[in-house]
Amino acid sequence: MIKPIYNFFLKHYHSRYHEIYAHAKKLFVFDIFLIIVALTIFAGTIFLFFWKPSLTDQIDLKISLGNDHIKSGEAVKLTINYKNRSKYYLRESVLAVHLPDGFVINRELTPISIFKNDSTFELKNLSPGATGSAEIYGRLWTPPKEDDKIIALLSYLPENSGYREQKIGTFLLNIQSSILSSSLEITTTSFANAQASFVYKLVNTSEQKLTDLKFDLNFANKPVNLKDAQLEDINLEKNGEKLITGYITMPSNPGKYNLVISVSANLNNHRIKILTDNTTIKTFFPDINISTELKDQLNFVEPSQSINSVVGWKNNGRFELLQSNIRLSFTPGVVDIKKTALENGFKIDNQDI
């Protein structure tokens, strides 16, 4: 393909330019450049003649919840405002709305005849300058401080074009709190292989009853012992509380491990997470040195002679050890256990001093 084109221009150059003009090569290149520019302008003119620009930049689509401080689980009114700023009619307009999984539609205030089961509103033809709004009433559940979004899509057929266009509007959600509040009490440091107790409290701060809640706990794939057996079908009356207690076993290897607790509800026939709490627990091995030595320097002892010894211990680790206990075992008849206990404030197992 390239070779025939090259031969054509080479033949054209030798027949029309070579040995005819003083600067034949320069003139030939300049003429070819002019031809390319002319073809480009011609192609651009044809494109602009037939091209129909999109109207999406002249269509406004805005989403609002009416309140910037809503809580997860509260009743909301979602409003979608639209406006046709173009000079053309928009025919066969349809407004589709993609709601979060936890948005429960109030069908009494938003009947199917208005907002259909396929999540669309059927709109009238929009004349130039026309405005309108669509409203969806319901209850919005989303885990606090987690991102979610609402998407609206306005599809229409411009009168100046035979092709459908679509305007997209997005509303980002990041709700900071919920009508279902929680608190978690658990240590953030622990020995490896130790057991740590926890208390998890759920409070329904709203005036409505919350039903069919489910509690889930995940921690390093370790077994969890729960004292409250009812972890599903949890119901909370208005302003009601529920305590879930138990303990978890720490992993055998030191490190940082995430504890994640989630609460879900049956919404729109699906199990939807509505609350999440997490914390990091750091496990380690204690580094303690224990030593025993005689209090007095003795080269030998007599039979029945009393000898004083000192037991010492030292924390060589980087962590403060609280509520520490030491257990001493003695050979009966060799150590005066009662006197040792009295002088050091020790307790003797299964005995009162």
Disulfide bonds with the S-S distance in Angstrom:
none
